Amino acid sequence: MKPSSAFFVSLVILTSCSSPNPDACTCGQELSKSQAEQDTELMNACAQKGDALPDKQKPKWFEDVMNCVE
């Protein structure tokens, strides 16, 4: 593999790992922490995931998140 190809592959892997796609329980567990303890990037990812859902799926997402809040 050429060095430039290896760099590109590494970049793609790092980018895919750095964009969280949290599940509802991960969001609920993070939401149960105090605001000072919350991971801002994770909470933003949770909000974006909820916002991106079709309107019909949003209540289910909210319910799933709230069921995991401790």
Long-range contacts (C-beta under 8 A, 24 or more apart in sequence): 19-45, 20-45, 21-45, 21-49, 22-46, 22-49, 24-61, 24-64, 24-65, 24-67, 24-68, 25-64, 25-65, 25-67, 25-68, 26-68, 27-65, 27-68, 28-64, 28-65, 28-66, 28-67, 28-68, 28-69, 28-70, 29-68, 29-69, 29-70, 31-65, 31-69, 32-69, 32-70
